[in-house]
Amino acid sequence: MRDKTTTRLTDFHDFKFIFFENLFKPRQLYLQSQNSVLSNLWLAT
């Protein structure tokens, strides 16, 4: 019984981790691309 609860907890933790990764990774990549574009424009002028 104890093993089952621990595996359920790890599954939930994995789900949370994946969820937050998917939530924040694209935003981070988007911000990085925006920053690189802005810096390129700034360097070009």
CHARMM-style PDB file with segment names, atoms N, HN, CA, C and O in Angstrom:
ATOM      1  N   MET     1       0.838  -1.204   0.000  1.00  0.00      PROA
ATOM      2  CA  MET     1       0.000   0.000   0.000  1.00  0.00      PROA
ATOM      3  C   MET     1       0.874   1.256   0.000  1.00  0.00      PROA
ATOM      4  O   MET     1       0.603   2.225  -0.709  1.00  0.00      PROA
ATOM      5  N   ARG     2       1.922   1.207   0.812  1.00  0.00      PROA
ATOM      6  HN  ARG     2       2.142   0.420   1.388  1.00  0.00      PROA
ATOM      7  CA  ARG     2       2.799   2.377   0.919  1.00  0.00      PROA
ATOM      8  C   ARG     2       3.517   2.649  -0.404  1.00  0.00      PROA
ATOM      9  O   ARG     2       3.686   3.797  -0.813  1.00  0.00      PROA
ATOM     10  N   ASP     3       3.929   1.579  -1.053  1.00  0.00      PROA
ATOM     11  HN  ASP     3       3.791   0.646  -0.721  1.00  0.00      PROA
ATOM     12  CA  ASP     3       4.609   1.748  -2.331  1.00  0.00      PROA
ATOM     13  C   ASP     3       3.691   2.394  -3.371  1.00  0.00      PROA
ATOM     14  O   ASP     3       4.122   3.226  -4.169  1.00  0.00      PROA
ATOM     15  N   LYS     4       2.433   1.997  -3.344  1.00  0.00      PROA
ATOM     16  HN  LYS     4       2.083   1.321  -2.696  1.00  0.00      PROA
ATOM     17  CA  LYS     4       1.471   2.547  -4.305  1.00  0.00      PROA
ATOM     18  C   LYS     4       1.321   4.057  -4.126  1.00  0.00      PROA
ATOM     19  O   LYS     4       1.294   4.800  -5.107  1.00  0.00      PROA
ATOM     20  N   THR     5       1.224   4.504  -2.892  1.00  0.00      PROA
ATOM     21  HN  THR     5       1.246   3.900  -2.095  1.00  0.00      PROA
ATOM     22  CA  THR     5       1.051   5.940  -2.647  1.00  0.00      PROA
ATOM     23  C   THR     5       2.289   6.710  -3.090  1.00  0.00      PROA
ATOM     24  O   THR     5       2.167   7.796  -3.656  1.00  0.00      PROA
ATOM     25  N   THR     6       3.468   6.170  -2.844  1.00  0.00      PROA
ATOM     26  HN  THR     6       3.567   5.288  -2.384  1.00  0.00      PROA
ATOM     27  CA  THR     6       4.691   6.874  -3.236  1.00  0.00      PROA
ATOM     28  C   THR     6       4.784   6.977  -4.752  1.00  0.00      PROA
ATOM     29  O   THR     6       5.182   8.016  -5.280  1.00  0.00      PROA
ATOM     30  N   THR     7       4.417   5.904  -5.460  1.00  0.00      PROA
ATOM     31  HN  THR     7       4.094   5.061  -5.031  1.00  0.00      PROA
ATOM     32  CA  THR     7       4.461   5.965  -6.920  1.00  0.00      PROA
ATOM     33  C   THR     7       3.437   6.965  -7.432  1.00  0.00      PROA
ATOM     34  O   THR     7       3.696   7.676  -8.403  1.00  0.00      PROA
ATOM     35  N   ARG     8       2.286   7.028  -6.795  1.00  0.00      PROA
ATOM     36  HN  ARG     8       2.075   6.451  -6.006  1.00  0.00      PROA
ATOM     37  CA  ARG     8       1.277   8.011  -7.197  1.00  0.00      PROA
ATOM     38  C   ARG     8       1.810   9.423  -6.996  1.00  0.00      PROA
ATOM     39  O   ARG     8       1.588  10.299  -7.832  1.00  0.00      PROA
ATOM     40  N   LEU     9       2.503   9.642  -5.901  1.00  0.00      PROA
ATOM     41  HN  LEU     9       2.684   8.930  -5.222  1.00  0.00      PROA
ATOM     42  CA  LEU     9       3.064  10.963  -5.625  1.00  0.00      PROA
ATOM     43  C   LEU     9       4.120  11.331  -6.663  1.00  0.00      PROA
ATOM     44  O   LEU     9       4.159  12.467  -7.136  1.00  0.00      PROA
ATOM     45  N   THR    10       4.965  10.385  -7.014  1.00  0.00      PROA
ATOM     46  HN  THR    10       4.933   9.462  -6.630  1.00  0.00      PROA
ATOM     47  CA  THR    10       5.996  10.677  -8.012  1.00  0.00      PROA
ATOM     48  C   THR    10       5.367  10.937  -9.371  1.00  0.00      PROA
ATOM     49  O   THR    10       5.824  11.802 -10.119  1.00  0.00      PROA
ATOM     50  N   ASP    11       4.317  10.188  -9.691  1.00  0.00      PROA
ATOM     51  HN  ASP    11       3.945   9.485  -9.084  1.00  0.00      PROA
ATOM     52  CA  ASP    11       3.607  10.427 -10.946  1.00  0.00      PROA
ATOM     53  C   ASP    11       3.048  11.839 -10.981  1.00  0.00      PROA
ATOM     54  O   ASP    11       3.159  12.542 -11.985  1.00  0.00      PROA
ATOM     55  N   PHE    12       2.447  12.241  -9.873  1.00  0.00      PROA
ATOM     56  HN  PHE    12       2.357  11.670  -9.057  1.00  0.00      PROA
ATOM     57  CA  PHE    12       1.882  13.586  -9.790  1.00  0.00      PROA
ATOM     58  C   PHE    12       2.985  14.632  -9.908  1.00  0.00      PROA
ATOM     59  O   PHE    12       2.813  15.651 -10.576  1.00  0.00      PROA
ATOM     60  N   HSD    13       4.111  14.377  -9.259  1.00  0.00      PROA
ATOM     61  HN  HSD    13       4.250  13.549  -8.716  1.00  0.00      PROA
ATOM     62  CA  HSD    13       5.244  15.300  -9.324  1.00  0.00      PROA
ATOM     63  C   HSD    13       5.757  15.414 -10.758  1.00  0.00      PROA
ATOM     64  O   HSD    13       6.043  16.511 -11.237  1.00  0.00      PROA
ATOM     65  N   ASP    14       5.869  14.288 -11.427  1.00  0.00      PROA
ATOM     66  HN  ASP    14       5.637  13.397 -11.037  1.00  0.00      PROA
ATOM     67  CA  ASP    14       6.309  14.288 -12.821  1.00  0.00      PROA
ATOM     68  C   ASP    14       5.343  15.073 -13.691  1.00  0.00      PROA
ATOM     69  O   ASP    14       5.755  15.846 -14.557  1.00  0.00      PROA
ATOM     70  N   PHE    15       4.060  14.869 -13.453  1.00  0.00      PROA
ATOM     71  HN  PHE    15       3.726  14.242 -12.749  1.00  0.00      PROA
ATOM     72  CA  PHE    15       3.045  15.586 -14.219  1.00  0.00      PROA
ATOM     73  C   PHE    15       3.186  17.085 -14.012  1.00  0.00      PROA
ATOM     74  O   PHE    15       3.154  17.864 -14.965  1.00  0.00      PROA
ATOM     75  N   LYS    16       3.343  17.481 -12.747  1.00  0.00      PROA
ATOM     76  HN  LYS    16       3.369  16.848 -11.972  1.00  0.00      PROA
ATOM     77  CA  LYS    16       3.500  18.900 -12.421  1.00  0.00      PROA
ATOM     78  C   LYS    16       4.744  19.464 -13.110  1.00  0.00      PROA
ATOM     79  O   LYS    16       4.711  20.549 -13.690  1.00  0.00      PROA
ATOM     80  N   PHE    17       5.832  18.711 -13.036  1.00  0.00      PROA
ATOM     81  HN  PHE    17       5.859  17.830 -12.565  1.00  0.00      PROA
ATOM     82  CA  PHE    17       7.090  19.151 -13.639  1.00  0.00      PROA
ATOM     83  C   PHE    17       6.934  19.350 -15.144  1.00  0.00      PROA
ATOM     84  O   PHE    17       7.344  20.374 -15.691  1.00  0.00      PROA
ATOM     85  N   ILE    18       6.341  18.365 -15.801  1.00  0.00      PROA
ATOM     86  HN  ILE    18       6.008  17.534 -15.356  1.00  0.00      PROA
ATOM     87  CA  ILE    18       6.128  18.442 -17.246  1.00  0.00      PROA
ATOM     88  C   ILE    18       5.214  19.604 -17.586  1.00  0.00      PROA
ATOM     89  O   ILE    18       5.450  20.332 -18.551  1.00  0.00      PROA
ATOM     90  N   PHE    19       4.164  19.775 -16.786  1.00  0.00      PROA
ATOM     91  HN  PHE    19       3.972  19.184 -16.003  1.00  0.00      PROA
ATOM     92  CA  PHE    19       3.211  20.853 -17.019  1.00  0.00      PROA
ATOM     93  C   PHE    19       3.899  22.207 -16.947  1.00  0.00      PROA
ATOM     94  O   PHE    19       3.717  23.050 -17.826  1.00  0.00      PROA
ATOM     95  N   PHE    20       4.689  22.415 -15.899  1.00  0.00      PROA
ATOM     96  HN  PHE    20       4.837  21.731 -15.186  1.00  0.00      PROA
ATOM     97  CA  PHE    20       5.361  23.704 -15.737  1.00  0.00      PROA
ATOM     98  C   PHE    20       6.454  23.907 -16.781  1.00  0.00      PROA
ATOM     99  O   PHE    20       6.682  25.023 -17.248  1.00  0.00      PROA
ATOM    100  N   GLU    21       7.128  22.810 -17.143  1.00  0.00      PROA
ATOM    101  HN  GLU    21       6.943  21.904 -16.765  1.00  0.00      PROA
ATOM    102  CA  GLU    21       8.131  22.900 -18.209  1.00  0.00      PROA
ATOM    103  C   GLU    21       7.481  23.381 -19.498  1.00  0.00      PROA
ATOM    104  O   GLU    21       7.990  24.279 -20.170  1.00  0.00      PROA
ATOM    105  N   ASN    22       6.348  22.770 -19.834  1.00  0.00      PROA
ATOM    106  HN  ASN    22       5.935  22.040 -19.288  1.00  0.00      PROA
ATOM    107  CA  ASN    22       5.643  23.141 -21.059  1.00  0.00      PROA
ATOM    108  C   ASN    22       5.096  24.553 -20.975  1.00  0.00      PROA
ATOM    109  O   ASN    22       4.965  25.238 -21.990  1.00  0.00      PROA
ATOM    110  N   LEU    23       4.778  24.987 -19.763  1.00  0.00      PROA
ATOM    111  HN  LEU    23       4.884  24.430 -18.939  1.00  0.00      PROA
ATOM    112  CA  LEU    23       4.210  26.318 -19.580  1.00  0.00      PROA
ATOM    113  C   LEU    23       5.278  27.398 -19.736  1.00  0.00      PROA
ATOM    114  O   LEU    23       5.047  28.424 -20.375  1.00  0.00      PROA
ATOM    115  N   PHE    24       6.448  27.157 -19.147  1.00  0.00      PROA
ATOM    116  HN  PHE    24       6.636  26.324 -18.628  1.00  0.00      PROA
ATOM    117  CA  PHE    24       7.462  28.213 -19.079  1.00  0.00      PROA
ATOM    118  C   PHE    24       8.503  28.158 -20.193  1.00  0.00      PROA
ATOM    119  O   PHE    24       9.048  29.193 -20.575  1.00  0.00      PROA
ATOM    120  N   LYS    25       8.785  26.975 -20.718  1.00  0.00      PROA
ATOM    121  HN  LYS    25       8.343  26.134 -20.407  1.00  0.00      PROA
ATOM    122  CA  LYS    25       9.809  26.856 -21.758  1.00  0.00      PROA
ATOM    123  C   LYS    25       9.489  27.691 -22.992  1.00  0.00      PROA
ATOM    124  O   LYS    25      10.341  28.462 -23.434  1.00  0.00      PROA
ATOM    125  N   PRO    26       8.282  27.566 -23.571  1.00  0.00      PROA
ATOM    126  CA  PRO    26       7.976  28.374 -24.758  1.00  0.00      PROA
ATOM    127  C   PRO    26       8.081  29.868 -24.485  1.00  0.00      PROA
ATOM    128  O   PRO    26       8.558  30.627 -25.329  1.00  0.00      PROA
ATOM    129  N   ARG    27       7.635  30.289 -23.307  1.00  0.00      PROA
ATOM    130  HN  ARG    27       7.247  29.673 -22.621  1.00  0.00      PROA
ATOM    131  CA  ARG    27       7.711  31.711 -22.952  1.00  0.00      PROA
ATOM    132  C   ARG    27       9.163  32.158 -22.894  1.00  0.00      PROA
ATOM    133  O   ARG    27       9.512  33.236 -23.375  1.00  0.00      PROA
ATOM    134  N   GLN    28      10.011  31.314 -22.296  1.00  0.00      PROA
ATOM    135  HN  GLN    28       9.727  30.439 -21.905  1.00  0.00      PROA
ATOM    136  CA  GLN    28      11.435  31.636 -22.207  1.00  0.00      PROA
ATOM    137  C   GLN    28      12.056  31.757 -23.598  1.00  0.00      PROA
ATOM    138  O   GLN    28      12.790  32.701 -23.888  1.00  0.00      PROA
ATOM    139  N   LEU    29      11.746  30.783 -24.446  1.00  0.00      PROA
ATOM    140  HN  LEU    29      11.149  30.016 -24.210  1.00  0.00      PROA
ATOM    141  CA  LEU    29      12.274  30.809 -25.807  1.00  0.00      PROA
ATOM    142  C   LEU    29      11.776  32.030 -26.560  1.00  0.00      PROA
ATOM    143  O   LEU    29      12.526  32.656 -27.308  1.00  0.00      PROA
ATOM    144  N   TYR    30      10.509  32.366 -26.358  1.00  0.00      PROA
ATOM    145  HN  TYR    30       9.899  31.857 -25.750  1.00  0.00      PROA
ATOM    146  CA  TYR    30       9.929  33.538 -27.020  1.00  0.00      PROA
ATOM    147  C   TYR    30      10.636  34.811 -26.574  1.00  0.00      PROA
ATOM    148  O   TYR    30      10.993  35.658 -27.394  1.00  0.00      PROA
ATOM    149  N   LEU    31      10.835  34.934 -25.257  1.00  0.00      PROA
ATOM    150  HN  LEU    31      10.546  34.246 -24.591  1.00  0.00      PROA
ATOM    151  CA  LEU    31      11.508  36.116 -24.728  1.00  0.00      PROA
ATOM    152  C   LEU    31      12.944  36.196 -25.224  1.00  0.00      PROA
ATOM    153  O   LEU    31      13.435  37.279 -25.545  1.00  0.00      PROA
ATOM    154  N   GLN    32      13.616  35.055 -25.287  1.00  0.00      PROA
ATOM    155  HN  GLN    32      13.217  34.176 -25.026  1.00  0.00      PROA
ATOM    156  CA  GLN    32      14.992  35.036 -25.779  1.00  0.00      PROA
ATOM    157  C   GLN    32      15.054  35.499 -27.229  1.00  0.00      PROA
ATOM    158  O   GLN    32      15.929  36.285 -27.593  1.00  0.00      PROA
ATOM    159  N   SER    33      14.135  35.018 -28.055  1.00  0.00      PROA
ATOM    160  HN  SER    33      13.425  34.380 -27.759  1.00  0.00      PROA
ATOM    161  CA  SER    33      14.127  35.416 -29.462  1.00  0.00      PROA
ATOM    162  C   SER    33      13.817  36.907 -29.584  1.00  0.00      PROA
ATOM    163  O   SER    33      14.416  37.602 -30.404  1.00  0.00      PROA
ATOM    164  N   GLN    34      12.888  37.394 -28.773  1.00  0.00      PROA
ATOM    165  HN  GLN    34      12.401  36.829 -28.107  1.00  0.00      PROA
ATOM    166  CA  GLN    34      12.557  38.815 -28.769  1.00  0.00      PROA
ATOM    167  C   GLN    34      13.784  39.648 -28.399  1.00  0.00      PROA
ATOM    168  O   GLN    34      14.080  40.654 -29.045  1.00  0.00      PROA
ATOM    169  N   ASN    35      14.491  39.223 -27.359  1.00  0.00      PROA
ATOM    170  HN  ASN    35      14.251  38.407 -26.834  1.00  0.00      PROA
ATOM    171  CA  ASN    35      15.678  39.947 -26.911  1.00  0.00      PROA
ATOM    172  C   ASN    35      16.757  39.962 -27.992  1.00  0.00      PROA
ATOM    173  O   ASN    35      17.401  40.988 -28.212  1.00  0.00      PROA
ATOM    174  N   SER    36      16.953  38.842 -28.658  1.00  0.00      PROA
ATOM    175  HN  SER    36      16.430  38.008 -28.479  1.00  0.00      PROA
ATOM    176  CA  SER    36      17.977  38.788 -29.701  1.00  0.00      PROA
ATOM    177  C   SER    36      17.603  39.699 -30.865  1.00  0.00      PROA
ATOM    178  O   SER    36      18.463  40.366 -31.440  1.00  0.00      PROA
ATOM    179  N   VAL    37      16.314  39.725 -31.210  1.00  0.00      PROA
ATOM    180  HN  VAL    37      15.615  39.184 -30.743  1.00  0.00      PROA
ATOM    181  CA  VAL    37      15.852  40.605 -32.287  1.00  0.00      PROA
ATOM    182  C   VAL    37      16.059  42.064 -31.898  1.00  0.00      PROA
ATOM    183  O   VAL    37      16.538  42.865 -32.701  1.00  0.00      PROA
ATOM    184  N   LEU    38      15.700  42.402 -30.670  1.00  0.00      PROA
ATOM    185  HN  LEU    38      15.311  41.751 -30.018  1.00  0.00      PROA
ATOM    186  CA  LEU    38      15.859  43.775 -30.197  1.00  0.00      PROA
ATOM    187  C   LEU    38      17.325  44.183 -30.173  1.00  0.00      PROA
ATOM    188  O   LEU    38      17.671  45.291 -30.583  1.00  0.00      PROA
ATOM    189  N   SER    39      18.189  43.291 -29.695  1.00  0.00      PROA
ATOM    190  HN  SER    39      17.908  42.390 -29.362  1.00  0.00      PROA
ATOM    191  CA  SER    39      19.612  43.615 -29.632  1.00  0.00      PROA
ATOM    192  C   SER    39      20.194  43.765 -31.034  1.00  0.00      PROA
ATOM    193  O   SER    39      21.058  44.612 -31.263  1.00  0.00      PROA
ATOM    194  N   ASN    40      19.722  42.942 -31.972  1.00  0.00      PROA
ATOM    195  HN  ASN    40      19.021  42.254 -31.786  1.00  0.00      PROA
ATOM    196  CA  ASN    40      20.185  43.058 -33.359  1.00  0.00      PROA
ATOM    197  C   ASN    40      19.760  44.382 -33.966  1.00  0.00      PROA
ATOM    198  O   ASN    40      20.535  45.020 -34.679  1.00  0.00      PROA
ATOM    199  N   LEU    41      18.540  44.794 -33.689  1.00  0.00      PROA
ATOM    200  HN  LEU    41      17.910  44.275 -33.111  1.00  0.00      PROA
ATOM    201  CA  LEU    41      18.061  46.084 -34.189  1.00  0.00      PROA
ATOM    202  C   LEU    41      18.874  47.217 -33.585  1.00  0.00      PROA
ATOM    203  O   LEU    41      19.233  48.178 -34.267  1.00  0.00      PROA
ATOM    204  N   TRP    42      19.159  47.088 -32.291  1.00  0.00      PROA
ATOM    205  HN  TRP    42      18.867  46.308 -31.737  1.00  0.00      PROA
ATOM    206  CA  TRP    42      19.910  48.126 -31.589  1.00  0.00      PROA
ATOM    207  C   TRP    42      21.331  48.230 -32.139  1.00  0.00      PROA
ATOM    208  O   TRP    42      21.876  49.323 -32.289  1.00  0.00      PROA
ATOM    209  N   LEU    43      21.925  47.058 -32.439  1.00  0.00      PROA
ATOM    210  HN  LEU    43      21.482  46.170 -32.317  1.00  0.00      PROA
ATOM    211  CA  LEU    43      23.272  47.057 -32.998  1.00  0.00      PROA
ATOM    212  C   LEU    43      23.278  47.600 -34.423  1.00  0.00      PROA
ATOM    213  O   LEU    43      24.248  48.225 -34.851  1.00  0.00      PROA
ATOM    214  N   ALA    44      22.202  47.361 -35.148  1.00  0.00      PROA
ATOM    215  HN  ALA    44      21.414  46.853 -34.801  1.00  0.00      PROA
ATOM    216  CA  ALA    44      22.130  47.790 -36.551  1.00  0.00      PROA
ATOM    217  C   ALA    44      22.046  49.310 -36.664  1.00  0.00      PROA
ATOM    218  O   ALA    44      22.546  49.885 -37.631  1.00  0.00      PROA
ATOM    219  N   THR    45      21.430  49.953 -35.705  1.00  0.00      PROA
ATOM    220  HN  THR    45      21.023  49.486 -34.920  1.00  0.00      PROA
ATOM    221  CA  THR    45      21.241  51.407 -35.789  1.00  0.00      PROA
ATOM    222  C   THR    45      22.496  52.159 -35.380  1.00  0.00      PROA
ATOM    223  OT1 THR    45      22.510  53.390 -35.393  1.00  0.00      PROA
TER     224      THR     45
END
